Amino acid sequence: MKKDFQGKLFVFSAPSGSGKTTIVRHLLKQERFGLEFSISATSREARGNEVNGEDYYFISAKDFKQKIKNDEFLEWEEVYRDNFYGTLKTEVERIWAQEKHVIFDIDVVGGLRIKKKFPEETLAVFVKPPSVDELKIRLKKRSTESEDKINMRIAKASVELATAPQFDQIIKNYDLDVALQEAEDLVDDFLGLDKK
């Protein structure tokens, strides 16, 4: 590994349904950026056809707590009792060892923690939905969750929207094509790439 490679960290956070995952997937396809997705660890069971080491690193709550004690996480959170999510330090090391930059699709709490740990190397971007009403429409269109679960996400979204000013940049996702271009421009600028 070349010693002069200094990887950057791109944090994309947003309330559920804002379009951050779509933006992150788009950026990963732009080869000029040299981005690699940071896979989170979780103590929850795999769902459907989720794959360990691809979708998440699935580890037991007991092992997760041990890793917390051993200071193996960059950031972590107990979302519900014994339901943990976090970013392993080894995950960032793995990506930097490939001389790539790390991109995160992560909740606002985790995103801000990473920014705090690596203030110079991190670009923290908040993806804002057009409105809470629009968010509710998008979540309903997914048809993947109950009305109660959607209402919980909406309540959480209001709290998350209040953290937007703590991020380096805010992308307002009113129009997906515009948001994707804005995201590309932000990454270009942060990496200091010359636009072709």
VEXDREN-2710 file (C-alpha; in Angstrom, 1 decimal):
% VEXDREN-2710
k/r/px/py/pz
1/MET/0.0/0.0/0.0
2/LYS/1.3/3.4/-1.0
3/LYS/1.9/5.4/2.2
4/ASP/0.8/8.7/0.5
5/PHE/-2.8/7.5/-0.1
6/GLN/-5.1/9.4/2.1
7/GLY/-8.7/8.1/1.8
8/LYS/-11.7/10.4/2.1
9/LEU/-15.0/9.6/3.8
10/PHE/-18.3/10.5/2.2
11/VAL/-21.3/10.3/4.6
12/PHE/-24.8/10.5/3.2
13/SER/-27.5/10.7/5.8
14/ALA/-31.2/11.4/5.6
15/PRO/-34.6/10.4/6.9
16/SER/-35.9/7.1/5.4
17/GLY/-37.4/7.7/2.0
18/SER/-35.4/10.8/1.1
19/GLY/-33.5/9.0/-1.7
20/LYS/-30.0/8.8/-0.1
21/THR/-29.6/5.1/-1.1
22/THR/-30.4/5.9/-4.7
23/ILE/-27.8/8.8/-4.6
24/VAL/-25.2/6.5/-3.0
25/ARG/-25.7/3.8/-5.6
26/HIS/-25.4/6.3/-8.4
27/LEU/-22.1/7.7/-7.0
28/LEU/-20.7/4.1/-6.6
29/LYS/-21.1/3.7/-10.4
30/GLN/-19.0/6.7/-11.2
31/GLU/-15.6/5.0/-11.6
32/ARG/-13.6/8.3/-11.6
33/PHE/-14.4/8.7/-7.9
34/GLY/-12.9/5.4/-6.7
35/LEU/-15.6/4.9/-4.1
36/GLU/-16.3/1.7/-2.1
37/PHE/-19.4/1.1/0.0
38/SER/-19.0/0.8/3.7
39/ILE/-20.9/-2.2/4.9
40/SER/-22.4/-1.7/8.4
41/ALA/-22.5/-4.3/11.1
42/THR/-25.8/-5.3/12.8
43/SER/-27.0/-7.6/15.5
44/ARG/-30.3/-8.2/13.8
45/GLU/-31.1/-11.3/11.9
46/ALA/-30.6/-11.3/8.1
47/ARG/-33.9/-10.6/6.2
48/GLY/-35.0/-12.3/3.0
49/ASN/-32.1/-12.8/0.7
50/GLU/-29.6/-10.5/2.6
51/VAL/-26.1/-11.7/2.4
52/ASN/-23.5/-11.5/5.2
53/GLY/-20.6/-9.4/4.1
54/GLU/-22.5/-7.9/1.3
55/ASP/-25.7/-6.3/2.8
56/TYR/-24.4/-6.2/6.4
57/TYR/-22.0/-8.0/8.7
58/PHE/-24.4/-10.0/10.8
59/ILE/-23.1/-10.6/14.3
60/SER/-24.8/-11.6/17.5
61/ALA/-25.7/-9.0/20.1
62/LYS/-23.2/-10.6/22.5
63/ASP/-20.4/-10.3/20.0
64/PHE/-21.5/-6.8/19.1
65/LYS/-21.3/-5.7/22.8
66/GLN/-17.8/-7.3/23.0
67/LYS/-16.6/-5.4/20.0
68/ILE/-18.0/-2.2/21.6
69/LYS/-15.9/-3.0/24.7
70/ASN/-12.9/-3.6/22.6
71/ASP/-13.3/-0.2/20.8
72/GLU/-13.7/-1.8/17.4
73/PHE/-16.3/0.6/16.1
74/LEU/-16.0/4.0/14.5
75/GLU/-19.6/4.6/15.5
76/TRP/-22.5/2.4/16.8
77/GLU/-26.0/2.8/18.0
78/GLU/-28.5/0.6/19.9
79/VAL/-31.6/1.3/17.8
80/TYR/-33.9/-0.9/19.9
81/ARG/-33.0/-3.1/22.9
82/ASP/-30.2/-5.5/21.8
83/ASN/-30.6/-4.3/18.2
84/PHE/-27.3/-2.7/17.3
85/TYR/-25.9/-1.1/14.1
86/GLY/-22.4/0.3/13.6
87/THR/-19.4/0.8/11.4
88/LEU/-16.3/-1.4/12.2
89/LYS/-12.9/0.3/12.0
90/THR/-11.7/-2.6/10.0
91/GLU/-14.2/-1.8/7.3
92/VAL/-12.7/1.6/6.7
93/GLU/-9.2/0.1/6.9
94/ARG/-10.2/-2.6/4.3
95/ILE/-11.4/0.1/1.8
96/TRP/-8.4/2.4/2.3
97/ALA/-6.1/-0.6/1.8
98/GLN/-7.6/-0.8/-1.7
99/GLU/-6.7/2.9/-2.2
100/LYS/-10.4/3.7/-2.4
101/HIS/-12.6/6.3/-0.7
102/VAL/-15.3/5.3/1.6
103/ILE/-19.0/6.1/1.1
104/PHE/-21.6/5.6/3.8
105/ASP/-25.4/5.3/3.6
106/ILE/-26.0/5.9/7.3
107/ASP/-28.4/7.4/9.8
108/VAL/-27.8/11.0/11.0
109/VAL/-26.4/10.0/14.4
110/GLY/-23.8/7.7/12.9
111/GLY/-23.0/10.2/10.1
112/LEU/-22.3/13.0/12.6
113/ARG/-20.1/10.7/14.7
114/ILE/-17.9/9.8/11.7
115/LYS/-17.6/13.5/10.8
116/LYS/-16.5/14.2/14.4
117/LYS/-13.8/11.5/14.4
118/PHE/-12.5/12.5/10.9
119/PRO/-13.3/16.2/10.6
120/GLU/-10.8/16.9/7.8
121/GLU/-11.3/13.7/5.7
122/THR/-15.1/13.6/5.8
123/LEU/-17.7/15.3/3.7
124/ALA/-21.0/14.9/5.5
125/VAL/-24.1/15.4/3.2
126/PHE/-27.7/15.5/4.4
127/VAL/-30.3/14.5/1.8
128/LYS/-33.5/16.5/2.4
129/PRO/-36.9/15.4/1.1
130/PRO/-39.1/18.1/-0.4
131/SER/-41.4/17.9/2.7
132/VAL/-42.5/15.5/5.4
133/ASP/-45.8/15.0/3.5
134/GLU/-43.8/13.9/0.4
135/LEU/-41.8/11.6/2.6
136/LYS/-45.0/9.9/3.8
137/ILE/-46.2/9.5/0.2
138/ARG/-42.8/7.9/-0.8
139/LEU/-42.8/5.5/2.2
140/LYS/-46.4/4.5/1.4
141/LYS/-45.5/3.8/-2.3
142/ARG/-42.9/1.4/-1.2
143/SER/-45.6/-0.8/0.3
144/THR/-43.1/-2.5/2.5
145/GLU/-44.2/-1.3/6.0
146/SER/-47.3/-1.0/8.1
147/GLU/-49.0/2.4/8.7
148/ASP/-47.7/2.3/12.3
149/LYS/-44.1/1.8/11.1
150/ILE/-44.5/4.6/8.5
151/ASN/-45.8/6.9/11.2
152/MET/-42.8/6.0/13.4
153/ARG/-40.4/6.8/10.5
154/ILE/-42.2/10.1/9.9
155/ALA/-41.9/11.1/13.6
156/LYS/-38.2/10.2/13.5
157/ALA/-37.8/12.1/10.2
158/SER/-38.9/15.4/11.9
159/VAL/-36.2/14.9/14.5
160/GLU/-33.6/14.0/11.9
161/LEU/-34.5/17.0/9.7
162/ALA/-33.5/19.3/12.6
163/THR/-29.9/18.0/12.4
164/ALA/-29.5/19.0/8.8
165/PRO/-27.6/22.3/9.7
166/GLN/-24.8/20.2/11.4
167/PHE/-23.9/18.6/8.0
168/ASP/-21.3/20.1/5.6
169/GLN/-23.8/20.2/2.7
170/ILE/-27.5/19.7/2.2
171/ILE/-29.0/18.3/-1.0
172/LYS/-32.7/19.0/-1.4
173/ASN/-34.1/16.0/-3.3
174/TYR/-37.0/17.7/-5.2
175/ASP/-35.8/16.4/-8.5
176/LEU/-33.7/13.2/-8.6
177/ASP/-31.6/14.1/-11.7
178/VAL/-30.7/17.5/-10.1
179/ALA/-29.9/15.8/-6.8
180/LEU/-27.7/13.2/-8.5
181/GLN/-25.8/15.9/-10.3
182/GLU/-25.4/18.0/-7.1
183/ALA/-24.0/14.9/-5.3
184/GLU/-21.5/14.3/-8.2
185/ASP/-20.4/17.9/-8.0
186/LEU/-19.9/17.7/-4.2
187/VAL/-17.7/14.6/-4.5
188/ASP/-15.8/16.1/-7.5
189/ASP/-15.0/19.2/-5.4
190/PHE/-14.1/17.3/-2.2
191/LEU/-11.7/15.1/-4.1
192/GLY/-10.3/18.0/-6.1
193/LEU/-11.0/16.3/-9.4
194/ASP/-10.9/18.3/-12.6
195/LYS/-14.2/18.1/-14.3
196/LYS/-13.9/16.8/-17.9
END
